[in-house]
Amino acid sequence: MNVLIRVLTTAVALWVATVLVSGVDVTAGGTAEQAGTLLVVAVIFGLVNAFIKPVIKTLGCAFYVLTLGLFALVVNAALLALAGWAAGELDLPFRVEWFWPAFWGAIIVGVVSWLLNLVLTDD
């Protein structure tokens, strides 16, 4: 159940990013198609974060320390761009144009996911 809640919150956060950030887009036709695309992209984004982010954190530890954690913003942008690329390779109508849309989209996804997890989960 916890995984389902995380996928749904990430999908909602991705939707908010597509609404607020020019360059992060879902080009599916109807609302149901957009929701389905966002759910699949949320799963892809979760898998990218689960498998690649720990490796980047380990290898880039010095950059995290030197930048007082600001390097995490760049890493999150790169991971969102990677998820957008993977979605494109799977012929999903989701795209992230370049670094700056990925940067702002990753910030919005992080903040919205955090807020939704505060409301929806009980420890």
C-alpha positions, 0 to 999 in steps of 0.5 A: 500500500505504501508503494502505491501511495508513493507512486500516486503522490509522485504522479500528482507531483509530476502533473503539477510540474507539467502545469507549472514548468514550461518544458516538462510536458505530457502530450497525451490526448485525453485526461485518462491517457495523461493520468496513465502516462503520469502513473507510468512515468512516476514508476519510472522516476521511482525506479531511477531514484531507487537504483541510480540515485544511491550510486550518484550519492556515493560517487559524488559525496565530495560534491555534496559536501563542497556545495553544502548539499546544493549538488542534490538539486543538480542530481535531482534535475538529471534524474528527472531528465533521465526519467523523461528520456526513458519515457521517450524511449518507451514511446510515452508522451512525456518529455523534459526538454533540457536542464532548466525545465528539469531543474525546476520540475525536480524542485516542484516534484520534490516539494509537492511529493513531500507535502502530499506525503505529510498529509497522506502517510501515518507513521 
